[in-house]
């Protein structure tokens, strides 16, 4: 009887421990050797994005391109002035998917990449200015991460793209109590929300459509079963079985003394 009690208690202790596969990232990463990286990935512009667009020229006086620049008050942008609000510091993409650009008027940008917008504006401005150079940045590119990470919150992205591993690193890594194998991403596509999942413990995450994050993505790292149980909640039959097993183990242990 004593042996049975010790066996049950040992089983509970062992089952509560995390395995290496639960905490190690990129298992099987040897398969990535020689894999081509999507260096040309770019997010596509959506309604309510705010674009900072700079126009210059490589061959004419800067004064020539001045009419194509947002003035200091931010007029002619579909946005406004230069206050703290990001929509007042750039060109706001309206619900119709266009921006109101100086001289050119409405320009359709929704669904295009930054590179495509740059080329489109250069082509149109070249009708007025020789050798125009256009640079486009997404001002309000940010993603939100919640749950079991070191620093949850909104993360502002400055270089136009971010991957899931980069976001995890910028957020202080996943805590010991976070589920690395089931990270949830909530994304809006054409006004419809979609939910995806990524397993950070497997190397196939590099092939996931959610490896590169989009602007306004919401990422949630769920707590492990151990963390939920330690908070005093029964979230499944496993919790009830665990408590029942503990009671039985204690019963046999006491009666064996």
Buried (B, 14 or more C-beta within 10 A) or exposed (E): EEEEBBEBBEEEEEEEEEEEEBBEBBBEEEEEEEEEEEEEEBBBBBBBBBBBBEBBBEEEEEEBBEBBBBEEEBEBBBBBBBEEEBBBBBBBBBEEBBBBBBEBEEBBBBEBBBEBBBBBBBEBBEEEBEEBBBEBBBBBBBBBBBBBBEEBEEBEBEEBBBBBBBBBEBBEBBBEBBBBBBBBBBBBEEEEEEEBEBBBBBBBBBEBEBBBBBBBBBBBBBBBBBBBBEEEEEEEEEBEEBEEBEEEBEEBBEEEE
